[in-house]
Amino acid sequence: MQDEVFNELADLALKGAGASIPKSKAYLIEARLAPIARREGFGSMEDLVHCVKSRANPAFIAEIAAALVSKDTRFFRERETLQRVLAEVLPARLKASNTGRLKIWFAGGSTGQEAYSLSILLEDELPAALRGAKIEILSTDICKVSTEKARIGRYGHYDIQKGLSIHRLTKHFTRLETGQWEASEALRGHVSFRQHNLLESAAGLGKFDVIICRNVLSGMARSARVAVIDNLASQLMPGGLILLGQGEGLIGLTEKLEPARDFRGAWVAAGTANAAASAA
């Protein structure tokens, strides 16, 4: 790939999705844009860039930026974290609530595997303390294709075999004639899906008890991480927490959040770490 073409596409990913793609990973650009290039009949990335520059179609540009974001996900990634959310965090949040309602947001949820993983736990391991609670799970992603796949809840063998036990696969999914596996109505009933760019305000999504944004910030430029964290913090209910992926941190990026005292990888509103610890 020519440097000029790489620079154009990398800049588009940065401006549209906050994604930082180094030159050493130019191959990722070609791999992620190949489906769009084939659909549009482009013979090369050069042709695609020429089209972007000549057409100036905002929807098409946004689609390309979304396609350049990593979609690496799997069922039950960081399983212990999800189990702790179910067993400890949500009961504590319910106890502090006067509505009986709990809201969880998977921000940058890709094709939905992690949201469905929590939905499976709600079916299989619901604590007595949560019985009767109205639990709402929202998963959002910048990519329309990923969001639609998540909403349908159909996965191929490659996706299914990553993280799901045979027992849970056969209990919660149905094998279709196409060879795909479809999530049960019960699982899909726990989760809603929406296309959303984390660089934009999330005020329309409401406030959340728990925001799970894992393995998203690490692929972003610093300025984008700052903007995303500011947006997430604005949607956190008092006493709620934000969960990041392993190795992801916010030191030096925001003064609105601080590490939770008793939950590694969790962040709470600044000045409330002790309160969050005692509540849990």
Secondary structure, 3 states (H helix, E strand, C coil): CCHHHHHHHHHHHHHHHCECCCHHHHHHHHHHHHHHHHHHCCCCHHHHHHHHHHHCCHHHHHHHHHHCCCCCCCCCCCHHHHHHHHHHHHHHHHHHCCCCEEEEEEECCCCCHHHHHHHHHHHHCCCHHHCCCEEEEEEEECCHHHHHHHHHCEECHHHHCCCCCHHHHHHHEEECCCCCEEECHHHHHHEEEEECCCCCCCHHHCCEEEEEECCCHHHECHHHHHHHHHHHHHCEEEEEEEEECCCCCCCCCCCCEEECCCCCCEEEECCCHHHHHHHC
